[in-house]
Amino acid sequence: MRTRKILLLDTASLYFRAFYGVPDSLRSPDGLPVNAVRGLLDFVARLVDLYSPTHLACCWDNDWRPAWRVALLPSYKAHRVAGSPEVPAGSTSTIKEMASSPGTKGESAPDDLAVQVPWIREVLTALGIRMVGHDGYEADDVIGTLATTLPMPVDVVTGDRDLFQVVDDARQVRVLYIARGVGNHEQVDDAWVRGRYGVPASAYVDFATLRGDASDGLPGVPGVGDKTAASLIASYGDLDGILRAASEQGTRISPSVRAKLHAAIDYLAVAPEVVAVARDLDLGVAPDDLVLPTAPVDPEMFTALTERLGLGTSATRVLAALAKD
């Protein structure tokens, strides 16, 4: 019997990447766009072929901008609300969230993508690949909970660096980071995080809080960038330790950095809770619910969708990957 292991897909991150990476000339027989559907199936086939998981979950954004996070930090993703200033370019997190629940009041997504999201859900349902979400929470929170509670090695597939916080070598949790593409992804473990940012994965929430992230509307501490944040964490362990040191005389924190931390004290009081993913949601799924199927659970539905949407070789590839597994 094979060792159990699971792929947790940050689904919107993948289908939005597919939408922009796969030619929009791919159309259904009646001329509708299907590039996101086909691209997602191709990604699933490639990842299953490469990693041979026994389990798989498509994690879903039931709420792309949870009210409880906004209550703590009103700037959280505020720039992505319809009618607000344009989002910063180059943010994979922004890409994911704008497309996570197309049609929701206040957010926007390209029409040619919005029309495909229901088809993605239908195709995944026909295949028997479980979609997991939780009302009032983002896919990141679903991933955080599953990565923390599942009794098996976990690979998280995402283009969102916020999820580096779930990396845990002891529990065999890593991130397959697709910022440079699914075919050119990086395997992120604790050594990778330390090498890139100078902090352990366990300190990533405090690091991201200090540095900020414009794509999420997190201002950070003005004047504190990656190097200063990493240096403070290396010296004082965590955000609480940093703030204690900043309030005491005789520590090595410079007067200018002390002033910056003190000026941002209200932000620092709430931002860690906004940045940290939930790890204890009641998702209503057990490991057995997430077993990767070896064939569609509803073959007639999958065949009908394949024909209606013109899924072609994408359907063939995903079926071959499941059967092989």
SEBALO-844877 format. One record per residue (C-alpha): x, z, y; chain. Coordinates in Angstrom, 1 decimal, m for minus. Layout:
R     px     pz     py firo
R      X      Z      Y    A
...
***
This chain:
R     px     pz     py firo
R    0.0    0.0    0.0    A
R    1.3   m1.0    3.4    A
R    2.1    1.6    6.0    A
R   m0.7    1.8    8.5    A
R    0.0    0.7   12.1    A
R   m2.2   m0.5   15.0    A
R   m2.1   m2.9   17.8    A
R   m4.0   m1.7   20.9    A
R   m4.8   m4.7   23.1    A
R   m5.3   m4.3   26.9    A
R   m7.9   m7.0   26.5    A
R   m8.4   m8.0   30.1    A
R   m4.7   m8.2   30.7    A
R   m4.5  m10.7   27.9    A
R   m7.5  m12.9   28.6    A
R   m6.7  m13.1   32.3    A
R   m3.2  m14.2   31.4    A
R   m4.7  m16.7   29.0    A
R   m7.0  m18.0   31.7    A
R   m4.1  m18.8   34.0    A
R   m1.6  m19.8   31.3    A
R   m3.7  m22.1   29.2    A
R   m4.7  m25.5   30.7    A
R   m8.2  m25.6   32.1    A
R   m8.6  m29.0   30.6    A
R   m9.6  m27.2   27.4    A
R  m13.4  m27.5   27.5    A
R  m16.3  m27.0   25.1    A
R  m18.1  m30.1   23.8    A
R  m20.6  m29.7   26.7    A
R  m17.8  m29.4   29.3    A
R  m17.5  m25.7   29.9    A
R  m14.2  m23.9   30.3    A
R  m12.9  m22.2   27.2    A
R   m9.2  m21.7   28.0    A
R   m9.4  m17.9   28.2    A
R  m11.3  m17.7   24.9    A
R   m8.8  m20.0   23.1    A
R   m5.8  m18.4   24.7    A
R   m6.9  m14.9   23.7    A
R   m7.4  m16.1   20.1    A
R   m3.9  m17.7   20.1    A
R   m2.4  m14.4   21.5    A
R   m4.1  m12.4   18.8    A
R   m3.0  m14.8   16.1    A
R    0.6  m14.7   17.4    A
R    0.7  m10.9   17.6    A
R   m0.8  m10.3   14.2    A
R    1.6  m12.8   12.6    A
R    4.6  m11.1   14.3    A
R    3.7   m7.4   13.8    A
R    1.4   m7.4   10.7    A
R   m0.8   m4.5   11.9    A
R   m3.3   m2.9    9.5    A
R   m5.5   m1.9   12.4    A
R   m6.4   m3.5   15.8    A
R   m8.5   m2.6   18.7    A
R   m9.5   m4.6   21.8    A
R   m9.6   m1.9   24.5    A
R  m12.1   m2.6   27.3    A
R  m12.5   m1.7   30.9    A
R  m16.1   m0.3   31.1    A
R  m15.3    0.7   34.7    A
R  m12.4   m1.1   36.5    A
R  m12.4    1.5   39.4    A
R  m13.8    4.8   38.2    A
R  m15.6    6.8   40.8    A
R  m13.8   10.0   39.8    A
R  m10.4    8.3   40.6    A
R  m11.7    7.0   43.9    A
R  m13.0   10.5   44.8    A
R   m9.5   11.8   44.4    A
R   m7.8    8.9   46.1    A
R  m10.1    6.6   48.2    A
R   m7.4    4.0   48.5    A
R   m7.3    3.5   44.7    A
R   m7.8   m0.2   44.1    A
R   m9.7   m0.4   47.4    A
R   m8.1   m3.7   48.3    A
R   m9.7   m5.3   45.3    A
R  m13.2   m4.7   46.3    A
R  m15.0   m7.9   47.4    A
R  m14.5   m8.5   51.1    A
R  m11.4   m6.4   51.4    A
R   m7.9   m7.8   52.2    A
R   m6.3  m10.0   49.7    A
R   m4.5   m8.3   46.8    A
R   m0.6   m8.4   46.7    A
R    0.7  m11.3   44.8    A
R    2.4  m11.0   41.5    A
R    0.6   m7.9   40.1    A
R   m0.3   m8.1   36.5    A
R   m2.3   m4.9   37.0    A
R   m4.3   m6.6   39.7    A
R   m4.9   m9.7   37.6    A
R   m6.2   m7.5   34.8    A
R   m8.5   m5.4   36.8    A
R  m10.1   m8.2   38.9    A
R  m11.2   m9.8   35.6    A
R  m12.0   m6.8   33.6    A
R  m15.8   m6.8   34.1    A
R  m16.7  m10.0   35.9    A
R  m20.0   m9.8   37.7    A
R  m19.8   m6.1   38.5    A
R  m20.9   m5.4   42.1    A
R  m18.0   m5.2   44.5    A
R  m15.3   m7.1   42.5    A
R  m14.6  m10.7   42.1    A
R  m13.3  m13.0   39.4    A
R  m13.0  m16.8   39.1    A
R  m16.3  m18.3   38.0    A
R  m14.6  m20.2   35.2    A
R  m13.3  m17.0   33.8    A
R  m16.4  m14.9   34.3    A
R  m18.5  m17.3   32.2    A
R  m16.0  m16.9   29.3    A
R  m16.0  m13.1   29.0    A
R  m19.4  m12.9   27.1    A
R  m18.1  m15.6   24.7    A
R  m14.9  m13.5   24.2    A
R  m17.1  m10.6   23.2    A
R  m19.2  m12.7   20.8    A
R  m16.1  m14.2   19.1    A
R  m14.5  m10.8   18.7    A
R  m17.8   m9.5   17.3    A
R  m18.0  m12.3   14.8    A
R  m14.4  m11.8   13.7    A
R  m15.1   m8.0   13.2    A
R  m12.4   m7.0   15.7    A
R  m13.6   m3.8   17.3    A
R  m13.9   m3.6   21.1    A
R  m13.5    0.0   22.4    A
R  m14.5    1.2   25.8    A
R  m15.9    4.3   27.5    A
R  m18.3    4.5   30.4    A
R  m16.6    5.7   33.6    A
R  m13.1    4.9   32.3    A
R  m10.6    2.0   32.2    A
R   m9.0    0.4   29.2    A
R   m5.9    2.3   30.1    A
R   m7.7    5.6   29.4    A
R   m9.0    4.2   26.1    A
R   m5.5    3.2   25.1    A
R   m4.1    6.6   26.2    A
R   m6.6    8.4   24.0    A
R   m6.1    6.2   20.9    A
R   m2.3    6.2   21.3    A
R   m2.4   10.0   21.5    A
R   m4.9   10.7   18.7    A
R   m4.4    8.0   16.0    A
R   m2.4    9.2   13.0    A
R   m0.3    6.0   12.8    A
R    2.4    4.1   14.7    A
R    1.0    2.3   17.8    A
R    2.0   m0.8   19.7    A
R    0.2   m1.2   23.0    A
R    0.0   m4.8   24.3    A
R   m0.2   m4.9   28.1    A
R    1.2   m6.4   31.2    A
R    0.5   m3.1   33.1    A
R    3.5   m0.9   33.6    A
R    1.3    2.2   34.2    A
R    1.0    2.4   30.4    A
R    4.7    3.1   30.0    A
R    3.5    6.7   30.2    A
R    2.2    6.6   26.7    A
R    5.5    5.6   25.1    A
R    6.5    8.3   22.7    A
R    9.4    7.7   20.2    A
R    8.6   10.8   18.2    A
R    5.0    9.6   17.5    A
R    6.1    6.0   17.2    A
R    4.2    4.8   20.2    A
R    5.7    1.9   22.1    A
R    4.5   m0.8   24.6    A
R    4.8   m4.5   24.0    A
R    5.2   m5.5   27.6    A
R    3.9   m9.0   28.4    A
R    4.7   m9.3   32.1    A
R    6.9  m12.3   31.3    A
R    4.5  m13.8   28.8    A
R    3.2  m13.0   25.3    A
R    5.8  m15.2   23.8    A
R    8.6  m13.5   25.8    A
R    7.4   m9.9   25.6    A
R    9.6   m6.8   25.6    A
R    9.5   m3.9   23.2    A
R    9.4   m0.8   25.4    A
R   10.6    2.5   24.0    A
R   12.0    5.6   25.7    A
R   15.5    4.1   26.0    A
R   14.0    1.0   27.6    A
R   12.2    3.1   30.2    A
R   15.3    5.2   30.9    A
R   17.4    2.0   31.2    A
R   14.9    0.3   33.6    A
R   13.9    3.3   35.8    A
R   16.3    6.1   35.1    A
R   13.6    8.5   33.8    A
R   12.1    9.3   30.4    A
R    8.7    7.9   29.6    A
R    7.3   11.4   29.7    A
R    8.2   11.5   33.4    A
R    6.7    8.1   34.2    A
R    3.5    9.5   35.8    A
R    5.5   11.6   38.3    A
R    7.9    8.7   38.9    A
R    5.0    6.3   39.6    A
R    3.3    8.9   41.9    A
R    6.4    9.3   44.0    A
R    7.2    5.6   44.2    A
R    3.7    4.4   44.5    A
R    2.2    1.0   43.5    A
R    0.6   m1.3   46.1    A
R   m1.2   m3.2   43.4    A
R   m3.2    0.0   42.6    A
R   m3.6    1.2   46.1    A
R   m1.2    4.1   45.5    A
R    0.8    4.6   48.7    A
R    3.5    6.8   47.1    A
R    5.7    8.9   49.3    A
R    6.8    6.6   52.2    A
R   10.5    6.2   52.1    A
R   10.9    7.3   48.5    A
R   11.7    4.4   46.2    A
R   12.7    4.0   42.6    A
R   16.2    5.4   43.0    A
R   15.2    8.4   45.0    A
R   12.3    9.2   42.7    A
R   14.5    9.0   39.6    A
R   17.2   11.1   41.2    A
R   14.7   13.8   42.2    A
R   13.2   13.9   38.6    A
R   16.7   14.0   37.1    A
R   17.6   17.0   39.3    A
R   14.3   19.0   39.2    A
R   12.5   17.9   36.1    A
R    9.0   17.1   37.3    A
R    6.9   16.8   40.4    A
R    6.2   20.6   40.5    A
R    9.9   21.3   40.3    A
R   10.6   18.8   43.1    A
R    8.0   20.3   45.4    A
R    9.3   23.9   44.7    A
R   12.8   22.7   45.5    A
R   11.7   21.0   48.7    A
R   10.1   24.2   49.9    A
R   13.2   26.4   49.2    A
R   16.4   26.7   51.2    A
R   19.7   25.9   49.6    A
R   18.6   23.1   47.3    A
R   20.3   19.7   47.5    A
R   17.3   17.8   48.8    A
R   18.1   16.3   52.1    A
R   16.2   17.2   55.2    A
R   14.8   13.7   55.5    A
R   13.5   13.7   51.9    A
R   12.0   17.2   52.4    A
R   10.1   15.9   55.4    A
R    8.8   12.9   53.5    A
R    7.6   15.1   50.7    A
R    5.9   17.6   53.0    A
R    4.2   14.8   54.9    A
R    2.7   13.4   51.7    A
R    1.7   16.8   50.2    A
R   m2.1   16.0   50.2    A
R   m1.4   12.7   48.4    A
R    0.9   14.4   45.9    A
R   m1.8   17.0   45.1    A
R   m4.2   14.4   43.7    A
R   m2.2   11.3   42.8    A
R   m0.8   12.5   39.4    A
R   m4.4   12.9   38.1    A
R   m5.2    9.4   39.3    A
R   m2.1    7.8   37.7    A
R   m2.3    9.7   34.4    A
R   m4.4    8.1   31.7    A
R   m7.0   10.1   29.9    A
R   m6.0   11.2   26.4    A
R   m9.0   13.0   25.1    A
R  m12.0   10.7   25.4    A
R  m14.8   10.8   22.8    A
R  m14.6    7.2   21.8    A
R  m16.9    7.4   18.8    A
R  m14.5    5.5   16.5    A
R  m12.4    6.6   13.5    A
R   m9.3    4.9   12.2    A
R  m11.4    3.2    9.5    A
R  m13.5    1.5   12.2    A
R  m10.4   m0.2   13.5    A
R   m9.1   m1.8   10.3    A
R   m8.1   m5.4   10.9    A
R  m10.4   m7.8    9.1    A
R   m9.0  m10.4    6.7    A
R  m11.9  m12.8    7.4    A
R  m14.8  m12.9    9.9    A
R  m17.4  m10.3    9.2    A
R  m20.0  m12.8   10.3    A
R  m18.6  m16.2    9.2    A
R  m21.8  m18.1   10.1    A
R  m21.7  m16.7   13.7    A
R  m17.9  m17.5   14.0    A
R  m18.4  m21.1   12.7    A
R  m21.3  m21.6   15.1    A
R  m19.2  m20.3   18.0    A
R  m16.2  m22.4   17.0    A
R  m18.4  m25.5   17.0    A
R  m20.3  m24.7   20.2    A
R  m17.2  m23.7   22.2    A
R  m14.9  m26.2   20.6    A
R  m12.3  m23.5   19.6    A
R  m10.5  m26.0   17.4    A
R   m6.9  m25.0   16.4    A
R   m7.3  m21.6   18.1    A
R  m10.0  m20.6   15.6    A
R   m7.8  m22.0   12.8    A
R   m4.8  m20.0   13.8    A
R   m6.6  m16.7   14.1    A
R   m8.3  m17.2   10.8    A
R   m4.9  m18.0    9.1    A
R   m3.3  m14.9   10.7    A
R   m6.1  m12.6    9.5    A
R   m6.0  m14.1    6.0    A
R   m2.3  m13.8    5.8    A
R   m2.4  m10.2    6.9    A
***
